[in-house]
């Protein structure tokens, strides 16, 4: 009653008073009150650092009020939220008050790891291009290809009269795909730029109102033949603010890595090994220090958090609503910034369904996890203004199919004959997902992600067309380098992971095939679904990385997480009965450090200074000699810079995920084919192009046989095979269909004559 009076005293009407507690049979309380320490342990499921003590099976269950009781309290949702908030704050207070020394040591070490990584990537970035001493134009040029496109929208919001007017401008963009008006928030996953622009405007507004300077500016002498430029450093500079926030986020990611390794292994040494492996294999784990604005820089840190939450849910016996909400929220933060996130989550759903087939997860828990995924997908679909690639993705189809299998699993058990149930469920999951995805694309007429299927066909059966060659001829989309496994071997990463993976497979095999014999000997079965999930996820990440080298960013960090399990008593308890974990970890670290420190020294030795005088001349000429509404076409990386720095309309750009944009780019790149100049000009006029930026190096560049632009065109333009490429002809004489108006060592601007 005291609690009720307090609630009313805060302004709640009588109808919103909390419902009375539901008594158990006989009026006795449901369970005896728990001590604060027990409350923390039960809410967390397992204690940090490793969750060594599992929550008892007979944990306290709160009885749910029946429908009649809920009808008597129409404001119950508001009260439930307040009760949830009160309980959460109480648990946090108890946690802080009762936390033992191990927890504080874990948190301090995690913070140190994050600070070290932030300092490491910040230093590498500065050493590579001397970013602090570049002019505004040079910093924008340093953001090449997709990076420049994404940063241009941050710049638009920052320079707009108000934040909301800037958001309206990028939602009604007229520059990116002239003459179309597109909603870039729907197409390009730009919520990170929106959030960062709002923070920047709030930060500079607060600093300006208090008179605190936010940046320092000076004149930089660039040499005898270059004019001096003004350079500004500090959080008040938009580009510096942008990259600094990215580096802070990725520093925090390594803190989460430490907690992740510690929790999964049940040992502080596991977290130490995870972070050490990440640093020793840093060049294979991330490229944020070289390409900060790419989508993975914003998205991947939230995948690490999401997988940690999923590990907690898989390990915890009784999943509470807060854990599922946290999982769903982390899904949203992972999916919104990156178009590739859906494929990673597809592998996660497949891995979780795999442990369900193996019997390591309860169907009800799996259903709750799938519902959390569905909720996050629905939120992303709404926030992306109905982005069709989310609705018709393999990820969405897999969620529907897996949920359906869970609902009809009892029917499958009743009607199966000689086929094992796991085989039926796996078959339904695989073919059902492919069929449903194909039907959805057919019904809605969506072809935006058709290039993904074609890319897989190109990797597996050698399929070739213009779009797939544009991907596969790029180094980052090639197969994994043969040197990569060798580098893993030198740092001892691969051997340790192989040992851990082999032990997991052995225990799973023993648990499934020898279950009766084990039970007869009264031995404990291996019942740790979260560990089996990580093994299955490793298989999927390995498959992705082998097919597409760029996706090492998933494989290598996950291997670092798997290394932490070498400290797990669940896997290596018999070893630790003879050897102390600390001695084993020190021995492994000593061997790893020999090559790992050499890798770090190689990174620290990279010293350079960004300079791109030909492009600077091009952009300055465009700003000085063309109208504001002049329309440009050319190579995708250059178009991003033209839009960002010259603010001119462009007809194509580096975001290659849209079917219509791929068709536009193919027309633009016909300048590098063997087609007649007359035909190419005709198509450019149809698109409203005024100037074409020709890069003769694209005519000559040949990463490997069959990958020069004329050779790529030969795959589809069979009628003109053997002719001289048009780009070569334009380099010598652009008339009569074009007129050369600018020329330097790299770029040639061709005006489309009327």
Secondary structure as UniProt FT lines:
FT   HELIX           2..9
FT   TURN            10..11
FT   HELIX           14..16
FT   HELIX           25..27
FT   HELIX           36..44
FT   TURN            48..50
FT   TURN            57..58
FT   HELIX           67..71
FT   TURN            74..75
FT   HELIX           76..98
FT   HELIX           101..129
FT   HELIX           131..133
FT   HELIX           136..142
FT   HELIX           145..159
FT   HELIX           163..171
FT   TURN            176..179
FT   HELIX           184..187
FT   HELIX           191..210
FT   STRAND          216..220
FT   TURN            224..225
FT   STRAND          229..233
FT   TURN            235..236
FT   HELIX           238..265
FT   HELIX           268..280
FT   HELIX           282..285
FT   TURN            288..290
FT   TURN            292..293
FT   HELIX           295..315
FT   HELIX           321..336
FT   TURN            339..340
FT   HELIX           341..357
FT   TURN            358..359
FT   HELIX           363..383
FT   TURN            384..385
FT   HELIX           388..391
FT   HELIX           394..415
FT   HELIX           421..444
FT   TURN            448..449
FT   HELIX           450..461
FT   HELIX           466..472
FT   HELIX           475..477
FT   HELIX           482..490
FT   TURN            491..492
FT   HELIX           493..513
FT   HELIX           515..520
FT   TURN            521..522
FT   HELIX           529..547
FT   HELIX           549..551
FT   HELIX           552..563
FT   HELIX           564..567
FT   HELIX           569..576
FT   TURN            577..578
FT   HELIX           581..604
FT   HELIX           613..625
FT   TURN            628..629
FT   STRAND          631..634
FT   HELIX           636..641
FT   HELIX           642..646
FT   STRAND          649..650
FT   TURN            656..657
FT   HELIX           659..668
FT   HELIX           669..672
FT   HELIX           677..686
FT   TURN            687..688
FT   STRAND          691..695
FT   HELIX           697..700
FT   TURN            705..706
FT   HELIX           709..714
FT   TURN            715..716
FT   HELIX           718..720
FT   TURN            721..722
FT   HELIX           726..732
FT   TURN            735..737
FT   STRAND          738..743
FT   STRAND          747..752
//
